[in-house]
Amino acid sequence: MAIPRKPKDVDEFIKTAKVEEKHSPKKFLPYDLWMKLKMV
Amino acid sequence: MQTIVVANQKGGVGKSTIACNLAVAFALDQKSVLLIDADTQESALGFRAVREKDDIKAIAITKPTIHKDIPGFGNFDVIVVDAGGRDSSVFRSAIMAASYGILLIPTLPSVYDIWATEDTLKVLKDARAFADIPSYLLINQVIRANIVKEAEESLNELAQQYEVDILKTRLFSRVAFRNSVKEGKGVLEMNDPKAKNEMASLYEEIKEKLLSLVK
């Protein structure tokens, strides 16, 4: 089995992450209420 | 400016609770605090939204630029980063950002949780090829002190293997901690004396670690 090569710099280190997470008609709110609803 | 990154790929270990409570502790100590939410759950942003006091500023950084952005926030005394989730580019950027201060890795006192923490320690090991990142494990949500003893052996092995220290402070599983984020308060502002003592102890220990970086 090939040994994975170590990243050569910080940019490459960051790009070698395993996953890419996605951060987040019925129109429906003030920001603080939106956060309360969000508060998962 | 001092930076504390609270991170672990393992979910449910109390990252946001600890990040928000540390932010409150610094704010109560008259420090200007920026809370950076790098977690998809955005609990830290929610904490700021429900907090009545305006003493803590909060932003979300959802792109892998945290390690590049930190120097631009020099007008704050303290930056606390809540970095959750899996091994994503944003998570790795947050780990690199800890080179401006310290990395705090909360873990639960079970052998399973401690083993799961190794994924984060492996990323830390790779990151250390590019920067010095002082890192500390924190045992969180302790239910009974005797359970910790069983897990301690595994934790000591990991700490030795990955050259991280274990903080002396232990946070117990308490209602005050669980309610603090959704109420927008730190336990230091609530009425549970035991939770207050534990948080005060953690704060003092973190301050000591940050001070040792300056020397």
HADDOCK unambig.tbl for C-alpha pairs under 7 A between the chains (distance, minus, plus):
assign (segid A and resid 10 and name CA) (segid B and resid 130 and name CA) 6.56 0.50 0.50
assign (segid A and resid 14 and name CA) (segid B and resid 89 and name CA) 5.04 0.50 0.50
assign (segid A and resid 14 and name CA) (segid B and resid 92 and name CA) 5.45 0.50 0.50
assign (segid A and resid 14 and name CA) (segid B and resid 93 and name CA) 6.29 0.50 0.50
assign (segid A and resid 15 and name CA) (segid B and resid 89 and name CA) 5.99 0.50 0.50
assign (segid A and resid 17 and name CA) (segid B and resid 87 and name CA) 5.48 0.50 0.50
assign (segid A and resid 17 and name CA) (segid B and resid 88 and name CA) 4.93 0.50 0.50
assign (segid A and resid 17 and name CA) (segid B and resid 89 and name CA) 5.24 0.50 0.50
assign (segid A and resid 18 and name CA) (segid B and resid 87 and name CA) 5.49 0.50 0.50
assign (segid A and resid 18 and name CA) (segid B and resid 88 and name CA) 6.05 0.50 0.50
assign (segid A and resid 19 and name CA) (segid B and resid 87 and name CA) 5.98 0.50 0.50
assign (segid A and resid 19 and name CA) (segid B and resid 88 and name CA) 4.91 0.50 0.50
assign (segid A and resid 20 and name CA) (segid B and resid 88 and name CA) 5.11 0.50 0.50
assign (segid A and resid 20 and name CA) (segid B and resid 89 and name CA) 6.59 0.50 0.50
assign (segid A and resid 21 and name CA) (segid B and resid 88 and name CA) 6.19 0.50 0.50
assign (segid A and resid 23 and name CA) (segid B and resid 40 and name CA) 5.04 0.50 0.50
assign (segid A and resid 23 and name CA) (segid B and resid 62 and name CA) 6.32 0.50 0.50
assign (segid A and resid 24 and name CA) (segid B and resid 40 and name CA) 6.88 0.50 0.50
assign (segid A and resid 32 and name CA) (segid B and resid 49 and name CA) 5.27 0.50 0.50
assign (segid A and resid 32 and name CA) (segid B and resid 50 and name CA) 6.60 0.50 0.50
assign (segid A and resid 35 and name CA) (segid B and resid 46 and name CA) 5.22 0.50 0.50
assign (segid A and resid 35 and name CA) (segid B and resid 49 and name CA) 6.34 0.50 0.50
assign (segid A and resid 36 and name CA) (segid B and resid 46 and name CA) 6.79 0.50 0.50
assign (segid A and resid 39 and name CA) (segid B and resid 46 and name CA) 6.40 0.50 0.50
